[in-house]
């Protein structure tokens, strides 16, 4: 698998990258996610929550960019393993451990 960012340095949020970064996303973007889910619960009109959805997306993209800058090799290795093993965590525990050591929560 190639790098988790494109040629311009923007993160590519593939499923394997998102799965690899899931704990970080859950921690760092918790507030945005909770606000989005509350909005969805309070208003059945999906259009009303578009801005909250954009905030979640922006949070995740900023996080992926930060992770790429601070632990690129470990993130790419973990996401590559997840890609190869169809996002099955149990086959990538070594890469997960290396990533979490390099980029603690």
N, C-alpha and C positions, 0 to 999 in steps of 0.2 A: 504494500500500500504506500502511496506517496505521502508527502507531508500533509499535516492537518491545516495548512494555510495555502492560499493561492500565490501567484507570482507577485501580487501587490501587497502581500502580508495580511490579507483579510482571512479570517478563519473560515474553513469549509465545514459546516456542521453536519457531517455524515452521521448515520446512526451509530457507527462504531465510535466516533469521536464523542458524540453525546453520551453514549453508554459509559465510556471510559471516564468522562468528566461528571457523571451523574451525582456523585457525592458532593463535589464542589458546587455544582449547579444548585443542588438542594439546599446547601448552606448559604451561598452567596446571594442567590436570587429568591430566597424564601419570601421576603416581603412582597416582591412583585408578583410571585406566583399566588400567594394568599389573596392579594388584592384582586387579581384576575379571576380566581375561582369564586370569590365572594360576589364579584360583579356578575358572573355567569349565573350564580345561584339566585341573586336578587332580581335579575332582569332576563327574561327569556329571549329578548331581542338581541341576536348576536352582534348587531351593529353598535349597540351601546357599549360593548366591551372591547372594541377594536384598539383604542388607545392603551388600555391595560395590557392587551396582547402584545402590542408594539414594545411596551416597556419590558415585558418578559423577554422578548426576542433581543432587544438591545442589551439587557443585562447578560444574557447568555453569550452573545457575541463579544462583549467586552471581556467577560471572564475567559473565553477561549483565547482571545488575543493576549491577555495577561499570562495565561498558562503557557502559551507558545513562547512568550518572552522569557519566562522564568524556568521552565523545565521542558523544553521542546523535544529533546531526545527521548525522554521517558514517556511523554504523552504520545509521541509518534509510535513508539514501541508498543505501548499498551493498546492504542487504537488499532494498530496493525494486527496485533494478536486477536483482538476482538473481531476485526474484519475477517481474518482467516478462519476463525472458529465460530462464525455466525453469531456473534454477540453472546457467547456462552462464557460467563465469568469463570467457571470452575477450571477452564483450560488456560487461563491467563493470570493465575494468582501471583506468579513471580513478577510479571510485568506490572501488575497492580501494586504490589508491594514496593517495587522500585519507584513507580510514579508517586505513590503516596508518601514515600520517604523524601523524594526530591521536592514535592509540592504538597506539604501538609495542609490540612484544612485550617 
